[in-house]
Amino acid sequence: MKKGAKKASDSIDIMNISLLENQGENSLRVPGEDLSFNFTAFWKKNLELHLHGTRDWIYEDIHNWIESIGAGKASEKVYWVTGDAGIGKTIISSKLLEILKVKKSLGGWNFCRHNNPAQSNIIAMLDCLSGMIRSALPVYAEILSSENFSILEKARAAKDPVALFKTLFQLPLNKMKKPLKPIILIIDGLDEMQNSDLDNFLILLRDYIAKLPSWLGLF
């Protein structure tokens, strides 16, 4: 797991965002995906707080990591930057979204918030991310539609994150050909998830993220 932290005051916990070709420039709404949350207002609010010219070192490091993902040479599939509360982690994530919207390399995003349990629930988050990838990658949508729907529903009903992850991500993504650009999933605010959801997410990071195709990375 790549860590892009320098010292405590400069540490940033980056996790979040990308462009879907069919979306408007200033919207994060995912057309036709009822299970995907709309983070537009929250994103814009934090983007306005970004100060031009700050944290350039982290953006350069992220850029290099994404390039290595695209080339299939990344030593780590996860880029994780940690930092204390209030130092601007979500602001950085929001600016990164704006950058990646232009590059069209982001497949999905999620802002976890302690005061919005629905958006921080692991099952809902996986469904949300899958809907975003479906909108970004039509080939993925086609492959997913051919999967056994009963297996997917069984995983949702059992609230089984591992089974849902395998059905929504591991199996269909590994059936795809490598896209022209790397695909990044970004998640912001893991520390604001409920303990049980966070534990399940960390299990996915530990045991299953490495099983996704080489052209996909996670912030």
PyMOL CGO cylinders between C-alpha atoms (Angstrom):
from pymol import cmd
from pymol.cgo import CYLINDER

trace = [
    CYLINDER, 0.00, 0.00, 0.00, 1.57, 3.27, -1.12, 0.3, 1, 1, 1, 1, 1, 1,
    CYLINDER, 1.57, 3.27, -1.12, 1.58, 6.01, 1.49, 0.3, 1, 1, 1, 1, 1, 1,
    CYLINDER, 1.58, 6.01, 1.49, 2.00, 9.56, 0.29, 0.3, 1, 1, 1, 1, 1, 1,
    CYLINDER, 2.00, 9.56, 0.29, 2.61, 11.26, 3.61, 0.3, 1, 1, 1, 1, 1, 1,
    CYLINDER, 2.61, 11.26, 3.61, 5.52, 13.52, 4.56, 0.3, 1, 1, 1, 1, 1, 1,
    CYLINDER, 5.52, 13.52, 4.56, 5.22, 14.95, 8.06, 0.3, 1, 1, 1, 1, 1, 1,
    CYLINDER, 5.22, 14.95, 8.06, 2.13, 15.14, 10.26, 0.3, 1, 1, 1, 1, 1, 1,
    CYLINDER, 2.13, 15.14, 10.26, 1.27, 18.71, 9.28, 0.3, 1, 1, 1, 1, 1, 1,
    CYLINDER, 1.27, 18.71, 9.28, 1.55, 17.91, 5.58, 0.3, 1, 1, 1, 1, 1, 1,
    CYLINDER, 1.55, 17.91, 5.58, -0.22, 14.54, 5.65, 0.3, 1, 1, 1, 1, 1, 1,
    CYLINDER, -0.22, 14.54, 5.65, -3.37, 14.24, 3.60, 0.3, 1, 1, 1, 1, 1, 1,
    CYLINDER, -3.37, 14.24, 3.60, -5.83, 11.39, 3.62, 0.3, 1, 1, 1, 1, 1, 1,
    CYLINDER, -5.83, 11.39, 3.62, -6.79, 11.21, -0.08, 0.3, 1, 1, 1, 1, 1, 1,
    CYLINDER, -6.79, 11.21, -0.08, -9.72, 9.14, -1.24, 0.3, 1, 1, 1, 1, 1, 1,
    CYLINDER, -9.72, 9.14, -1.24, -12.17, 10.11, -3.87, 0.3, 1, 1, 1, 1, 1, 1,
    CYLINDER, -12.17, 10.11, -3.87, -13.40, 11.04, -7.49, 0.3, 1, 1, 1, 1, 1, 1,
    CYLINDER, -13.40, 11.04, -7.49, -13.51, 11.02, -11.38, 0.3, 1, 1, 1, 1, 1, 1,
    CYLINDER, -13.51, 11.02, -11.38, -15.19, 11.82, -14.61, 0.3, 1, 1, 1, 1, 1, 1,
    CYLINDER, -15.19, 11.82, -14.61, -18.00, 9.99, -16.33, 0.3, 1, 1, 1, 1, 1, 1,
    CYLINDER, -18.00, 9.99, -16.33, -18.17, 11.02, -19.97, 0.3, 1, 1, 1, 1, 1, 1,
    CYLINDER, -18.17, 11.02, -19.97, -21.93, 11.51, -20.00, 0.3, 1, 1, 1, 1, 1, 1,
    CYLINDER, -21.93, 11.51, -20.00, -21.98, 13.86, -16.99, 0.3, 1, 1, 1, 1, 1, 1,
    CYLINDER, -21.98, 13.86, -16.99, -22.04, 17.61, -17.03, 0.3, 1, 1, 1, 1, 1, 1,
    CYLINDER, -22.04, 17.61, -17.03, -18.79, 19.31, -16.09, 0.3, 1, 1, 1, 1, 1, 1,
    CYLINDER, -18.79, 19.31, -16.09, -20.10, 20.56, -12.75, 0.3, 1, 1, 1, 1, 1, 1,
    CYLINDER, -20.10, 20.56, -12.75, -22.15, 17.56, -11.71, 0.3, 1, 1, 1, 1, 1, 1,
    CYLINDER, -22.15, 17.56, -11.71, -21.33, 14.24, -10.09, 0.3, 1, 1, 1, 1, 1, 1,
    CYLINDER, -21.33, 14.24, -10.09, -24.77, 12.79, -10.72, 0.3, 1, 1, 1, 1, 1, 1,
    CYLINDER, -24.77, 12.79, -10.72, -24.61, 9.40, -12.42, 0.3, 1, 1, 1, 1, 1, 1,
    CYLINDER, -24.61, 9.40, -12.42, -27.36, 9.18, -15.06, 0.3, 1, 1, 1, 1, 1, 1,
    CYLINDER, -27.36, 9.18, -15.06, -29.68, 6.19, -14.75, 0.3, 1, 1, 1, 1, 1, 1,
    CYLINDER, -29.68, 6.19, -14.75, -28.02, 4.81, -11.63, 0.3, 1, 1, 1, 1, 1, 1,
    CYLINDER, -28.02, 4.81, -11.63, -30.46, 4.96, -8.73, 0.3, 1, 1, 1, 1, 1, 1,
    CYLINDER, -30.46, 4.96, -8.73, -28.04, 3.21, -6.35, 0.3, 1, 1, 1, 1, 1, 1,
    CYLINDER, -28.04, 3.21, -6.35, -25.30, 5.81, -6.87, 0.3, 1, 1, 1, 1, 1, 1,
    CYLINDER, -25.30, 5.81, -6.87, -25.19, 8.77, -4.50, 0.3, 1, 1, 1, 1, 1, 1,
    CYLINDER, -25.19, 8.77, -4.50, -25.00, 12.32, -5.84, 0.3, 1, 1, 1, 1, 1, 1,
    CYLINDER, -25.00, 12.32, -5.84, -22.14, 14.11, -4.11, 0.3, 1, 1, 1, 1, 1, 1,
    CYLINDER, -22.14, 14.11, -4.11, -22.22, 17.25, -6.29, 0.3, 1, 1, 1, 1, 1, 1,
    CYLINDER, -22.22, 17.25, -6.29, -23.08, 19.81, -3.59, 0.3, 1, 1, 1, 1, 1, 1,
    CYLINDER, -23.08, 19.81, -3.59, -20.59, 18.39, -1.10, 0.3, 1, 1, 1, 1, 1, 1,
    CYLINDER, -20.59, 18.39, -1.10, -17.85, 18.27, -3.75, 0.3, 1, 1, 1, 1, 1, 1,
    CYLINDER, -17.85, 18.27, -3.75, -18.42, 21.88, -4.86, 0.3, 1, 1, 1, 1, 1, 1,
    CYLINDER, -18.42, 21.88, -4.86, -18.43, 23.12, -1.27, 0.3, 1, 1, 1, 1, 1, 1,
    CYLINDER, -18.43, 23.12, -1.27, -15.02, 21.60, -0.58, 0.3, 1, 1, 1, 1, 1, 1,
    CYLINDER, -15.02, 21.60, -0.58, -13.59, 22.52, -3.98, 0.3, 1, 1, 1, 1, 1, 1,
    CYLINDER, -13.59, 22.52, -3.98, -14.23, 26.19, -3.21, 0.3, 1, 1, 1, 1, 1, 1,
    CYLINDER, -14.23, 26.19, -3.21, -11.92, 25.89, -0.18, 0.3, 1, 1, 1, 1, 1, 1,
    CYLINDER, -11.92, 25.89, -0.18, -8.94, 24.77, -2.23, 0.3, 1, 1, 1, 1, 1, 1,
    CYLINDER, -8.94, 24.77, -2.23, -6.08, 27.28, -2.43, 0.3, 1, 1, 1, 1, 1, 1,
    CYLINDER, -6.08, 27.28, -2.43, -4.34, 27.37, -5.82, 0.3, 1, 1, 1, 1, 1, 1,
    CYLINDER, -4.34, 27.37, -5.82, -0.71, 26.25, -5.74, 0.3, 1, 1, 1, 1, 1, 1,
    CYLINDER, -0.71, 26.25, -5.74, -0.93, 24.30, -2.48, 0.3, 1, 1, 1, 1, 1, 1,
    CYLINDER, -0.93, 24.30, -2.48, -0.02, 20.62, -2.06, 0.3, 1, 1, 1, 1, 1, 1,
    CYLINDER, -0.02, 20.62, -2.06, 1.49, 20.39, -5.52, 0.3, 1, 1, 1, 1, 1, 1,
    CYLINDER, 1.49, 20.39, -5.52, 3.89, 17.69, -4.30, 0.3, 1, 1, 1, 1, 1, 1,
    CYLINDER, 3.89, 17.69, -4.30, 1.03, 15.31, -3.53, 0.3, 1, 1, 1, 1, 1, 1,
    CYLINDER, 1.03, 15.31, -3.53, -0.66, 15.83, -6.89, 0.3, 1, 1, 1, 1, 1, 1,
    CYLINDER, -0.66, 15.83, -6.89, 2.62, 15.11, -8.67, 0.3, 1, 1, 1, 1, 1, 1,
    CYLINDER, 2.62, 15.11, -8.67, 3.11, 11.94, -6.66, 0.3, 1, 1, 1, 1, 1, 1,
    CYLINDER, 3.11, 11.94, -6.66, -0.45, 10.84, -7.37, 0.3, 1, 1, 1, 1, 1, 1,
    CYLINDER, -0.45, 10.84, -7.37, 0.04, 11.54, -11.07, 0.3, 1, 1, 1, 1, 1, 1,
    CYLINDER, 0.04, 11.54, -11.07, 3.13, 9.33, -11.12, 0.3, 1, 1, 1, 1, 1, 1,
    CYLINDER, 3.13, 9.33, -11.12, 1.27, 6.56, -9.31, 0.3, 1, 1, 1, 1, 1, 1,
    CYLINDER, 1.27, 6.56, -9.31, -1.64, 6.70, -11.77, 0.3, 1, 1, 1, 1, 1, 1,
    CYLINDER, -1.64, 6.70, -11.77, 0.82, 6.57, -14.67, 0.3, 1, 1, 1, 1, 1, 1,
    CYLINDER, 0.82, 6.57, -14.67, 2.39, 3.45, -13.17, 0.3, 1, 1, 1, 1, 1, 1,
    CYLINDER, 2.39, 3.45, -13.17, -1.08, 1.88, -12.82, 0.3, 1, 1, 1, 1, 1, 1,
    CYLINDER, -1.08, 1.88, -12.82, -1.73, 2.56, -16.49, 0.3, 1, 1, 1, 1, 1, 1,
    CYLINDER, -1.73, 2.56, -16.49, 1.59, 1.02, -17.47, 0.3, 1, 1, 1, 1, 1, 1,
    CYLINDER, 1.59, 1.02, -17.47, 0.95, -2.03, -15.30, 0.3, 1, 1, 1, 1, 1, 1,
    CYLINDER, 0.95, -2.03, -15.30, 4.08, -1.25, -13.27, 0.3, 1, 1, 1, 1, 1, 1,
    CYLINDER, 4.08, -1.25, -13.27, 2.61, -0.01, -10.00, 0.3, 1, 1, 1, 1, 1, 1,
    CYLINDER, 2.61, -0.01, -10.00, 4.09, -1.67, -6.94, 0.3, 1, 1, 1, 1, 1, 1,
    CYLINDER, 4.09, -1.67, -6.94, 0.93, -0.82, -4.99, 0.3, 1, 1, 1, 1, 1, 1,
    CYLINDER, 0.93, -0.82, -4.99, -2.73, -0.82, -6.04, 0.3, 1, 1, 1, 1, 1, 1,
    CYLINDER, -2.73, -0.82, -6.04, -3.75, 1.43, -3.14, 0.3, 1, 1, 1, 1, 1, 1,
    CYLINDER, -3.75, 1.43, -3.14, -2.59, 5.02, -2.60, 0.3, 1, 1, 1, 1, 1, 1,
    CYLINDER, -2.59, 5.02, -2.60, -3.30, 6.01, 0.97, 0.3, 1, 1, 1, 1, 1, 1,
    CYLINDER, -3.30, 6.01, 0.97, -2.37, 9.35, 2.52, 0.3, 1, 1, 1, 1, 1, 1,
    CYLINDER, -2.37, 9.35, 2.52, -3.16, 9.82, 6.20, 0.3, 1, 1, 1, 1, 1, 1,
    CYLINDER, -3.16, 9.82, 6.20, -3.47, 12.93, 8.31, 0.3, 1, 1, 1, 1, 1, 1,
    CYLINDER, -3.47, 12.93, 8.31, -5.17, 14.45, 11.33, 0.3, 1, 1, 1, 1, 1, 1,
    CYLINDER, -5.17, 14.45, 11.33, -8.73, 15.72, 11.18, 0.3, 1, 1, 1, 1, 1, 1,
    CYLINDER, -8.73, 15.72, 11.18, -9.12, 19.22, 9.80, 0.3, 1, 1, 1, 1, 1, 1,
    CYLINDER, -9.12, 19.22, 9.80, -5.93, 19.47, 7.73, 0.3, 1, 1, 1, 1, 1, 1,
    CYLINDER, -5.93, 19.47, 7.73, -7.77, 19.46, 4.40, 0.3, 1, 1, 1, 1, 1, 1,
    CYLINDER, -7.77, 19.46, 4.40, -7.98, 15.84, 3.28, 0.3, 1, 1, 1, 1, 1, 1,
    CYLINDER, -7.98, 15.84, 3.28, -11.43, 16.19, 1.72, 0.3, 1, 1, 1, 1, 1, 1,
    CYLINDER, -11.43, 16.19, 1.72, -10.48, 19.47, 0.08, 0.3, 1, 1, 1, 1, 1, 1,
    CYLINDER, -10.48, 19.47, 0.08, -7.56, 17.69, -1.56, 0.3, 1, 1, 1, 1, 1, 1,
    CYLINDER, -7.56, 17.69, -1.56, -9.88, 14.90, -2.67, 0.3, 1, 1, 1, 1, 1, 1,
    CYLINDER, -9.88, 14.90, -2.67, -12.28, 17.41, -4.18, 0.3, 1, 1, 1, 1, 1, 1,
    CYLINDER, -12.28, 17.41, -4.18, -9.52, 19.11, -6.15, 0.3, 1, 1, 1, 1, 1, 1,
    CYLINDER, -9.52, 19.11, -6.15, -8.29, 15.73, -7.31, 0.3, 1, 1, 1, 1, 1, 1,
    CYLINDER, -8.29, 15.73, -7.31, -11.77, 15.02, -8.61, 0.3, 1, 1, 1, 1, 1, 1,
    CYLINDER, -11.77, 15.02, -8.61, -11.65, 18.14, -10.72, 0.3, 1, 1, 1, 1, 1, 1,
    CYLINDER, -11.65, 18.14, -10.72, -8.29, 17.09, -12.16, 0.3, 1, 1, 1, 1, 1, 1,
    CYLINDER, -8.29, 17.09, -12.16, -9.36, 13.53, -12.88, 0.3, 1, 1, 1, 1, 1, 1,
    CYLINDER, -9.36, 13.53, -12.88, -12.62, 14.63, -14.48, 0.3, 1, 1, 1, 1, 1, 1,
    CYLINDER, -12.62, 14.63, -14.48, -10.50, 16.11, -17.24, 0.3, 1, 1, 1, 1, 1, 1,
    CYLINDER, -10.50, 16.11, -17.24, -8.33, 13.00, -17.56, 0.3, 1, 1, 1, 1, 1, 1,
    CYLINDER, -8.33, 13.00, -17.56, -11.33, 10.64, -17.51, 0.3, 1, 1, 1, 1, 1, 1,
    CYLINDER, -11.33, 10.64, -17.51, -9.45, 8.05, -15.48, 0.3, 1, 1, 1, 1, 1, 1,
    CYLINDER, -9.45, 8.05, -15.48, -11.74, 7.76, -12.47, 0.3, 1, 1, 1, 1, 1, 1,
    CYLINDER, -11.74, 7.76, -12.47, -14.35, 5.06, -12.35, 0.3, 1, 1, 1, 1, 1, 1,
    CYLINDER, -14.35, 5.06, -12.35, -16.08, 5.86, -9.06, 0.3, 1, 1, 1, 1, 1, 1,
    CYLINDER, -16.08, 5.86, -9.06, -15.98, 7.83, -5.80, 0.3, 1, 1, 1, 1, 1, 1,
    CYLINDER, -15.98, 7.83, -5.80, -17.55, 7.91, -2.37, 0.3, 1, 1, 1, 1, 1, 1,
    CYLINDER, -17.55, 7.91, -2.37, -17.53, 10.42, 0.51, 0.3, 1, 1, 1, 1, 1, 1,
    CYLINDER, -17.53, 10.42, 0.51, -18.06, 8.60, 3.81, 0.3, 1, 1, 1, 1, 1, 1,
    CYLINDER, -18.06, 8.60, 3.81, -19.55, 10.81, 6.52, 0.3, 1, 1, 1, 1, 1, 1,
    CYLINDER, -19.55, 10.81, 6.52, -20.36, 10.00, 10.15, 0.3, 1, 1, 1, 1, 1, 1,
    CYLINDER, -20.36, 10.00, 10.15, -23.58, 12.04, 9.94, 0.3, 1, 1, 1, 1, 1, 1,
    CYLINDER, -23.58, 12.04, 9.94, -24.79, 10.15, 6.86, 0.3, 1, 1, 1, 1, 1, 1,
    CYLINDER, -24.79, 10.15, 6.86, -24.71, 6.42, 7.67, 0.3, 1, 1, 1, 1, 1, 1,
    CYLINDER, -24.71, 6.42, 7.67, -26.36, 5.48, 4.36, 0.3, 1, 1, 1, 1, 1, 1,
    CYLINDER, -26.36, 5.48, 4.36, -23.43, 6.84, 2.34, 0.3, 1, 1, 1, 1, 1, 1,
    CYLINDER, -23.43, 6.84, 2.34, -20.93, 5.16, 4.66, 0.3, 1, 1, 1, 1, 1, 1,
    CYLINDER, -20.93, 5.16, 4.66, -22.53, 1.72, 4.63, 0.3, 1, 1, 1, 1, 1, 1,
    CYLINDER, -22.53, 1.72, 4.63, -20.22, -0.84, 2.99, 0.3, 1, 1, 1, 1, 1, 1,
    CYLINDER, -20.22, -0.84, 2.99, -22.98, -2.58, 1.00, 0.3, 1, 1, 1, 1, 1, 1,
    CYLINDER, -22.98, -2.58, 1.00, -24.43, 0.70, -0.28, 0.3, 1, 1, 1, 1, 1, 1,
    CYLINDER, -24.43, 0.70, -0.28, -20.95, 1.99, -1.11, 0.3, 1, 1, 1, 1, 1, 1,
    CYLINDER, -20.95, 1.99, -1.11, -20.12, -1.09, -3.21, 0.3, 1, 1, 1, 1, 1, 1,
    CYLINDER, -20.12, -1.09, -3.21, -23.40, -0.76, -5.11, 0.3, 1, 1, 1, 1, 1, 1,
    CYLINDER, -23.40, -0.76, -5.11, -22.75, 2.97, -5.59, 0.3, 1, 1, 1, 1, 1, 1,
    CYLINDER, -22.75, 2.97, -5.59, -19.25, 2.41, -6.98, 0.3, 1, 1, 1, 1, 1, 1,
    CYLINDER, -19.25, 2.41, -6.98, -20.47, -0.34, -9.29, 0.3, 1, 1, 1, 1, 1, 1,
    CYLINDER, -20.47, -0.34, -9.29, -23.14, 1.97, -10.72, 0.3, 1, 1, 1, 1, 1, 1,
    CYLINDER, -23.14, 1.97, -10.72, -20.52, 4.63, -11.41, 0.3, 1, 1, 1, 1, 1, 1,
    CYLINDER, -20.52, 4.63, -11.41, -18.28, 2.13, -13.19, 0.3, 1, 1, 1, 1, 1, 1,
    CYLINDER, -18.28, 2.13, -13.19, -21.23, 0.95, -15.27, 0.3, 1, 1, 1, 1, 1, 1,
    CYLINDER, -21.23, 0.95, -15.27, -21.75, 4.51, -16.46, 0.3, 1, 1, 1, 1, 1, 1,
    CYLINDER, -21.75, 4.51, -16.46, -18.04, 5.05, -17.13, 0.3, 1, 1, 1, 1, 1, 1,
    CYLINDER, -18.04, 5.05, -17.13, -17.32, 1.68, -18.78, 0.3, 1, 1, 1, 1, 1, 1,
    CYLINDER, -17.32, 1.68, -18.78, -20.12, 0.29, -20.98, 0.3, 1, 1, 1, 1, 1, 1,
    CYLINDER, -20.12, 0.29, -20.98, -18.18, -2.96, -21.47, 0.3, 1, 1, 1, 1, 1, 1,
    CYLINDER, -18.18, -2.96, -21.47, -18.27, -3.55, -17.72, 0.3, 1, 1, 1, 1, 1, 1,
    CYLINDER, -18.27, -3.55, -17.72, -22.01, -2.91, -17.74, 0.3, 1, 1, 1, 1, 1, 1,
    CYLINDER, -22.01, -2.91, -17.74, -22.49, -5.54, -20.45, 0.3, 1, 1, 1, 1, 1, 1,
    CYLINDER, -22.49, -5.54, -20.45, -20.41, -8.12, -18.61, 0.3, 1, 1, 1, 1, 1, 1,
    CYLINDER, -20.41, -8.12, -18.61, -22.16, -7.44, -15.32, 0.3, 1, 1, 1, 1, 1, 1,
    CYLINDER, -22.16, -7.44, -15.32, -25.59, -7.81, -16.93, 0.3, 1, 1, 1, 1, 1, 1,
    CYLINDER, -25.59, -7.81, -16.93, -24.65, -11.31, -18.03, 0.3, 1, 1, 1, 1, 1, 1,
    CYLINDER, -24.65, -11.31, -18.03, -23.68, -12.42, -14.51, 0.3, 1, 1, 1, 1, 1, 1,
    CYLINDER, -23.68, -12.42, -14.51, -25.99, -14.58, -12.40, 0.3, 1, 1, 1, 1, 1, 1,
    CYLINDER, -25.99, -14.58, -12.40, -28.45, -12.06, -10.94, 0.3, 1, 1, 1, 1, 1, 1,
    CYLINDER, -28.45, -12.06, -10.94, -29.54, -14.44, -8.18, 0.3, 1, 1, 1, 1, 1, 1,
    CYLINDER, -29.54, -14.44, -8.18, -25.99, -14.58, -6.82, 0.3, 1, 1, 1, 1, 1, 1,
    CYLINDER, -25.99, -14.58, -6.82, -25.89, -10.79, -6.66, 0.3, 1, 1, 1, 1, 1, 1,
    CYLINDER, -25.89, -10.79, -6.66, -29.25, -10.57, -4.90, 0.3, 1, 1, 1, 1, 1, 1,
    CYLINDER, -29.25, -10.57, -4.90, -28.23, -13.29, -2.46, 0.3, 1, 1, 1, 1, 1, 1,
    CYLINDER, -28.23, -13.29, -2.46, -25.08, -11.34, -1.55, 0.3, 1, 1, 1, 1, 1, 1,
    CYLINDER, -25.08, -11.34, -1.55, -27.12, -8.15, -1.02, 0.3, 1, 1, 1, 1, 1, 1,
    CYLINDER, -27.12, -8.15, -1.02, -29.74, -9.95, 1.06, 0.3, 1, 1, 1, 1, 1, 1,
    CYLINDER, -29.74, -9.95, 1.06, -27.06, -11.54, 3.24, 0.3, 1, 1, 1, 1, 1, 1,
    CYLINDER, -27.06, -11.54, 3.24, -25.25, -8.20, 3.51, 0.3, 1, 1, 1, 1, 1, 1,
    CYLINDER, -25.25, -8.20, 3.51, -22.07, -10.04, 2.58, 0.3, 1, 1, 1, 1, 1, 1,
    CYLINDER, -22.07, -10.04, 2.58, -19.42, -7.51, 1.45, 0.3, 1, 1, 1, 1, 1, 1,
    CYLINDER, -19.42, -7.51, 1.45, -16.97, -10.15, 0.22, 0.3, 1, 1, 1, 1, 1, 1,
    CYLINDER, -16.97, -10.15, 0.22, -19.54, -11.95, -1.94, 0.3, 1, 1, 1, 1, 1, 1,
    CYLINDER, -19.54, -11.95, -1.94, -20.81, -8.62, -3.27, 0.3, 1, 1, 1, 1, 1, 1,
    CYLINDER, -20.81, -8.62, -3.27, -17.28, -7.44, -4.04, 0.3, 1, 1, 1, 1, 1, 1,
    CYLINDER, -17.28, -7.44, -4.04, -16.51, -10.62, -5.95, 0.3, 1, 1, 1, 1, 1, 1,
    CYLINDER, -16.51, -10.62, -5.95, -19.75, -10.42, -7.94, 0.3, 1, 1, 1, 1, 1, 1,
    CYLINDER, -19.75, -10.42, -7.94, -19.65, -6.68, -8.70, 0.3, 1, 1, 1, 1, 1, 1,
    CYLINDER, -19.65, -6.68, -8.70, -15.92, -6.14, -9.15, 0.3, 1, 1, 1, 1, 1, 1,
    CYLINDER, -15.92, -6.14, -9.15, -13.53, -9.07, -9.05, 0.3, 1, 1, 1, 1, 1, 1,
    CYLINDER, -13.53, -9.07, -9.05, -15.25, -11.36, -11.55, 0.3, 1, 1, 1, 1, 1, 1,
    CYLINDER, -15.25, -11.36, -11.55, -16.57, -8.88, -14.17, 0.3, 1, 1, 1, 1, 1, 1,
    CYLINDER, -16.57, -8.88, -14.17, -13.56, -6.52, -14.15, 0.3, 1, 1, 1, 1, 1, 1,
    CYLINDER, -13.56, -6.52, -14.15, -11.16, -9.39, -14.74, 0.3, 1, 1, 1, 1, 1, 1,
    CYLINDER, -11.16, -9.39, -14.74, -13.15, -10.36, -17.82, 0.3, 1, 1, 1, 1, 1, 1,
    CYLINDER, -13.15, -10.36, -17.82, -12.51, -6.95, -19.41, 0.3, 1, 1, 1, 1, 1, 1,
    CYLINDER, -12.51, -6.95, -19.41, -9.76, -6.00, -21.80, 0.3, 1, 1, 1, 1, 1, 1,
    CYLINDER, -9.76, -6.00, -21.80, -7.43, -3.29, -20.56, 0.3, 1, 1, 1, 1, 1, 1,
    CYLINDER, -7.43, -3.29, -20.56, -9.01, 0.15, -21.21, 0.3, 1, 1, 1, 1, 1, 1,
    CYLINDER, -9.01, 0.15, -21.21, -7.09, 2.96, -22.89, 0.3, 1, 1, 1, 1, 1, 1,
    CYLINDER, -7.09, 2.96, -22.89, -6.56, 4.73, -19.58, 0.3, 1, 1, 1, 1, 1, 1,
    CYLINDER, -6.56, 4.73, -19.58, -6.12, 3.54, -15.99, 0.3, 1, 1, 1, 1, 1, 1,
    CYLINDER, -6.12, 3.54, -15.99, -9.26, 3.50, -13.87, 0.3, 1, 1, 1, 1, 1, 1,
    CYLINDER, -9.26, 3.50, -13.87, -9.17, 4.82, -10.32, 0.3, 1, 1, 1, 1, 1, 1,
    CYLINDER, -9.17, 4.82, -10.32, -11.71, 4.39, -7.53, 0.3, 1, 1, 1, 1, 1, 1,
    CYLINDER, -11.71, 4.39, -7.53, -11.49, 7.03, -4.80, 0.3, 1, 1, 1, 1, 1, 1,
    CYLINDER, -11.49, 7.03, -4.80, -12.97, 6.83, -1.33, 0.3, 1, 1, 1, 1, 1, 1,
    CYLINDER, -12.97, 6.83, -1.33, -12.86, 9.70, 1.15, 0.3, 1, 1, 1, 1, 1, 1,
    CYLINDER, -12.86, 9.70, 1.15, -13.37, 9.55, 4.92, 0.3, 1, 1, 1, 1, 1, 1,
    CYLINDER, -13.37, 9.55, 4.92, -12.83, 5.91, 5.89, 0.3, 1, 1, 1, 1, 1, 1,
    CYLINDER, -12.83, 5.91, 5.89, -12.34, 7.07, 9.47, 0.3, 1, 1, 1, 1, 1, 1,
    CYLINDER, -12.34, 7.07, 9.47, -15.96, 8.25, 9.47, 0.3, 1, 1, 1, 1, 1, 1,
    CYLINDER, -15.96, 8.25, 9.47, -17.38, 4.80, 8.71, 0.3, 1, 1, 1, 1, 1, 1,
    CYLINDER, -17.38, 4.80, 8.71, -19.04, 2.73, 11.41, 0.3, 1, 1, 1, 1, 1, 1,
    CYLINDER, -19.04, 2.73, 11.41, -16.58, 0.26, 12.96, 0.3, 1, 1, 1, 1, 1, 1,
    CYLINDER, -16.58, 0.26, 12.96, -18.24, -2.81, 11.46, 0.3, 1, 1, 1, 1, 1, 1,
    CYLINDER, -18.24, -2.81, 11.46, -18.30, -1.27, 7.96, 0.3, 1, 1, 1, 1, 1, 1,
    CYLINDER, -18.30, -1.27, 7.96, -14.69, -0.15, 8.29, 0.3, 1, 1, 1, 1, 1, 1,
    CYLINDER, -14.69, -0.15, 8.29, -13.61, -3.61, 9.43, 0.3, 1, 1, 1, 1, 1, 1,
    CYLINDER, -13.61, -3.61, 9.43, -15.28, -5.17, 6.40, 0.3, 1, 1, 1, 1, 1, 1,
    CYLINDER, -15.28, -5.17, 6.40, -13.71, -2.62, 4.06, 0.3, 1, 1, 1, 1, 1, 1,
    CYLINDER, -13.71, -2.62, 4.06, -10.25, -3.27, 5.47, 0.3, 1, 1, 1, 1, 1, 1,
    CYLINDER, -10.25, -3.27, 5.47, -10.77, -6.99, 4.89, 0.3, 1, 1, 1, 1, 1, 1,
    CYLINDER, -10.77, -6.99, 4.89, -11.49, -6.20, 1.23, 0.3, 1, 1, 1, 1, 1, 1,
    CYLINDER, -11.49, -6.20, 1.23, -8.32, -4.10, 1.07, 0.3, 1, 1, 1, 1, 1, 1,
    CYLINDER, -8.32, -4.10, 1.07, -6.22, -6.79, 2.67, 0.3, 1, 1, 1, 1, 1, 1,
    CYLINDER, -6.22, -6.79, 2.67, -7.50, -9.85, 0.86, 0.3, 1, 1, 1, 1, 1, 1,
    CYLINDER, -7.50, -9.85, 0.86, -9.20, -8.85, -2.39, 0.3, 1, 1, 1, 1, 1, 1,
    CYLINDER, -9.20, -8.85, -2.39, -8.02, -5.52, -3.86, 0.3, 1, 1, 1, 1, 1, 1,
    CYLINDER, -8.02, -5.52, -3.86, -4.90, -7.22, -5.22, 0.3, 1, 1, 1, 1, 1, 1,
    CYLINDER, -4.90, -7.22, -5.22, -7.16, -9.58, -7.20, 0.3, 1, 1, 1, 1, 1, 1,
    CYLINDER, -7.16, -9.58, -7.20, -8.54, -6.72, -9.32, 0.3, 1, 1, 1, 1, 1, 1,
    CYLINDER, -8.54, -6.72, -9.32, -6.94, -6.09, -12.75, 0.3, 1, 1, 1, 1, 1, 1,
    CYLINDER, -6.94, -6.09, -12.75, -3.61, -4.24, -12.88, 0.3, 1, 1, 1, 1, 1, 1,
    CYLINDER, -3.61, -4.24, -12.88, -5.12, -1.21, -14.68, 0.3, 1, 1, 1, 1, 1, 1,
    CYLINDER, -5.12, -1.21, -14.68, -7.34, -0.36, -11.71, 0.3, 1, 1, 1, 1, 1, 1,
    CYLINDER, -7.34, -0.36, -11.71, -6.19, 1.44, -8.57, 0.3, 1, 1, 1, 1, 1, 1,
    CYLINDER, -6.19, 1.44, -8.57, -7.76, 2.67, -5.34, 0.3, 1, 1, 1, 1, 1, 1,
    CYLINDER, -7.76, 2.67, -5.34, -7.31, 5.96, -3.47, 0.3, 1, 1, 1, 1, 1, 1,
]
cmd.load_cgo(trace, "trace")
